[in-house]
């Protein structure tokens, strides 16, 4: 039987460069992201996820608002995040924003919850990184209950409790698909199973098959905890152009810009082209012609047994026009090729 997989996109709303070579204002970047989401829907792409950040190089701090703008101009594409930083938000308000998005979009909201790899939201909203684990554990527990229960009773140490509380707007009988983004710790995988949510693996480097132990752990944990196995997804960066060479040359300066900047912040070794090329050839950068990217996506889907693959199509300040062309090739060429490869087993 052919393996069914949804093929989607993710973006952090990277601040892009304009025709003059200068960074675009964030308001224009946000309008460009809406245009990209609407275009993705017209191409038949299954999902778009917008990541939450609070820093100058990423424009999206309130993804649900941008998703609502996309929802109003689309009919099919599923709308989610990549990720919502649940640790520094109130789970009741996050639920309300997504249940509202779910209502106005006709059931297309699919939040992806996570802790995020950036910590700017902690001082911004008055949280302590010393509570990093406790904040996420408690907030995820509450959100999972809000998604599944009509009335919620809950208590914890990081927010006030609830007693037989109904939260509005309620979800319809179909509920709302909810994922949890996991970067690769066994505890995080088991947590997803415990809350009976969907697992989204964030694989941004190295051979994707190194995540097989986490997929196996997920399956063992579902058996041990008596849960039904849910679909598993992967989020990885990529870029599509007409040829392998063009894709590499288009992405490299922007990849270097972004990872160089993050490296200086975090004390990473300098990014170099040789490592970049190695990730393109053997790692988790899905960069190349439609044929190259399709073969690589299909291999990852088969190796890990995925039901969703989301390509982070924006990395660094790549111009909007190049992003749009990459989306066109992804929708018109990559997705049909992936489906054809998978149909052959």
N, C-alpha and C positions, 0 to 999 in steps of 0.2 A: 504494500500500500504506500502511496506517495506521502511523504512527510509534509504536513500542513505547517506553514510558518507565516507569521505576519512580518512585514518588512516596513520599518519606520525610520524616523529621523529624530535627532536631538540637536539642540543648540543652547548655548549659554547667552546668546545675544552679544557675541564678541564685538567690541567696537571696531568697525571696519574703516578702511581708508577710502577717501573719495577720489574723484578724478584729479584733484590738485595734489594728491599724495599725503594729505593731512587727515588726521582722525575725524570722522564724522561726529556731529553732536549726538548725544544719546537719544534725543527725541526722534531724530531721523533713523537711527539704527532700529529703534522699536517699530517704526512704521515699516521699515524694510523687513523685519522679522514677520510682521503680519502678512506682508506681500508674499514672503517665502512660504508661510503656512497655507495661504490660499492657493498658491501655485502647486504645492505638494498635494492638496486635495484634488485639484484638477488632473493631476497625473495618476491618481489612483493609489497613492502611497497610504499605508494603513494607519500611521500614527505620527504625531509630532509631540516631542517632549521638550519643554523649556526649563532650563536650570535656573534656580534662584541664587543670586550673588549680591553682594553689597560692596562693590569696589569699582574703581574707575574704568577698568578694561572690559567689564561685562555690563551690558545695559539693563538686563532683566533683574529687577528686585521684587516685582510683584507678578509672577508668571500667570496667575489666574486671570488677571486683567487682560493681558495680551492674548491669552487663550480665548477669553470671551469675545474679543474683537475678531479673532479668527473664526470662532464658532458662528458669529453672525453672518459670515460670508461663505460658509461651507455647509455641506450636508452629510459628508461621509467620514472624513478623517477623524480618528480618535485623538483626544486632547489630554495631554498629561504634563508631568514635570520631570526634571532630570537633574537634580531632585528638588523636592520641597525639604528645606532644612527644618525638620519637625522639632528638633531639640530646643530651638530658640523661638518657637511660635506656640500659640495656644491651640491644642488639638481640636477643641470645640470650634474655634473660629476657622481653622483649616478645613474641618469637616463642612462647616456652613458654606464656605467659599466653593468647595468642590461639589457639594450637593446642589448648590445654585447653578454652577456651571453644567452639571449633569442634567439639570432640569431644562435649562434654556437650549442645550445642544441636542436634546432628544436622547439622552443616555450615553453620550460619547466621552464622558470624563473618566480618566484613569490616572489618578495620582500615583507618583512614585515617591515614596517617603525615604528619607535618609538622614544621616548625620552630616554629610558633606565633608569635603576635604579642606574647606576654607573656614576660618574661624572669625571672620569679621562681624558676623551677626551676634556673637556673644557680648562684646562690649557695647555694641549698638543698641541692643535690647535689654541690657542689664543682667546678663547671665554669666556664670562663672565656669570657665573651662574645666575646673576641678570636678564639676558634676557632669562631665561629658557623657559618661555611660549611663548614669542614673536618669538624667534628663530624657535621653532617647528611649530608654527602657520604659519609663512611666508613660511618656507621651504616646509611644507606639501602642502600649497596652490600652490606653484610653481610646485612641483613634480606632483600633481594631474593634472595640466594643461598640463604638458609635456606628460603625459600618454594619454591624451584624445585629444589633439589638435596638428595638423600638424605644425602649426606656432603659436608661443606664444608671446603675449605682456603682460608684467607683471612689476609691480613696488612694492617696499617695502623699509624698512629701514635697513635691515640687510645684504643686498647684492645689487649689481648693478642691474638695471632693464634690461628688454629685450624688443625689439621693433620688432615685426613681425619676430621673430627669428625661424629658423628651426634648430633642434638639431640632430646630427648624431651619430650612425646609427639610422634611423627612425624605428619605429615598423611596423610590417606587418599589414594586415587588421584585424587579430585576436586580435591585441593589446597585453596587458600584464596584467595579474591578479595582483592586488596590494592590500595588507592588511595593516591595522594599528593595532599595538599592544596597548592594553588598559589595564591598571592595576586596574581600578575600580573607575573612576570619571565620574559623569554624563556629565560634559562638554566635556570630551574626546569622549564619545559615540556619542553625538550630532555632534561633529566635523567630525567624520567618515562619518556620514550620509550627512552632508553638502557637503563634498567632493566626495560623491558617491563612496566610497571605501569599502572594506570588513573589518569586525570587527573580530579581534583576541583577545580574552580575556585571559590575563595571570592570571591564578588562581594557586597560589603556596601555599595556606594554607586555612584551614577552609572548611566547607561544600560547595561544588560547587554550590548548589542550592541558596546560598546567592547572586549569581550573576543574579538570575532571574529578579530582578527589572531592571537591565541594559539591559537585552534582551527585556523586555517589553518596556523600554524607547526607545530602538533602533527601535522597530516596530512602536511605536507612532510617533517618529520623521520622519521616512520614509513616513508615511501617511501625516503628517503635511507639510513636505517639498516637497511632490509630487515625492518622489524617489521610485524606485523599490527596494524591499527588496533583499539584497545580502546574500550569504551564511555567516554563523557565525561559527567561530572556537574557540577552547580552547587549550591553552598550559599549561600543568601541568607536574610535575616531577614524575618519577616512575622507577621501576626496576623489571624485571621478572626473576625468577629462577624456578627450578623444584617443589619446595614446598614453602608454605608461610614462614615457619621457615627459610629456606635457604635464601630467598630473603631478609628478615629482617636482618639476621646476616651478609649477604654480604654488604648490603647498610649502615647499621648503623654507623660503624666507619668512613666511608667517608663522610656521611651526617653530622656527628658530627664535623668532621674536617673542612668542608667548612663553615657550619653555625656558628661554634664557631669562626672561623677566621673573618667572616663578622660581627658577633655580637660584637666582640672586636673593630672593626673599627667604628661601628655605635652606640655603646652603648646599644645594645640589652641585655636582660637577658640571662644567660647561657642556651645553648641548653641542654635538658636532654632526656633520653631515654623514659620516660613516655609520654612526649609530642609528641615525634616521633611516638610511638606506637599509640597514639590517632589519629594522622594525617593519619597513615596507615589504621586504622579501620574506622574512621569517617570523615576524612578530604580529602585533595587533594593530597595525596601521593598514587600513583597507584603501590603498591608494593605487590608482592605475587606470587603465582603459576599462570600459564596461565589462569586457570579457575577463580581465584579470580580477577585478573586484567581485564579479559574480562568482567565479570559481572559489575565491577565498571565503566569501560569505557562506556559500553552500557547504564548503568543507567544515567550517566552524559549526554550522547548524547541525550537520550530521554527526560530527565528533562529540558534541555536547548534548545532543538530543533536544534542541531548542524549539520553542514555539514562537519566539519573537526575536528579531535582530534589529536593533536600532543603531544606525550610523550617525555619529556626531559629525555633522557635515560642515560645521564652522569651527576652525581652529586658528586663533590669531586674527590679525586685521585684514584677512583676505577680502578683496572688494566684493560688494553685493552682486555685481554682474557675474563674476566668476562663480559665486555661490549658486546663483540661479541656473547657470549652465550646468553645474555639477548636479543640481537637483533634477534638471531635465533628463540628463543621461541616466541618473539613478532610477527615475520613474519609468522612462521610455525603454531603456535597454537593460539595466542591471536586474531589475525585479523580474521581468519575463525570463531572462537567462537563468536566474537562480531557481525559479519555479520549474523550468525545463530540466535543469540538472537534477533537482530533487525528485522529479517525477520518474526519472530513470533509476532511482534507488541508489 
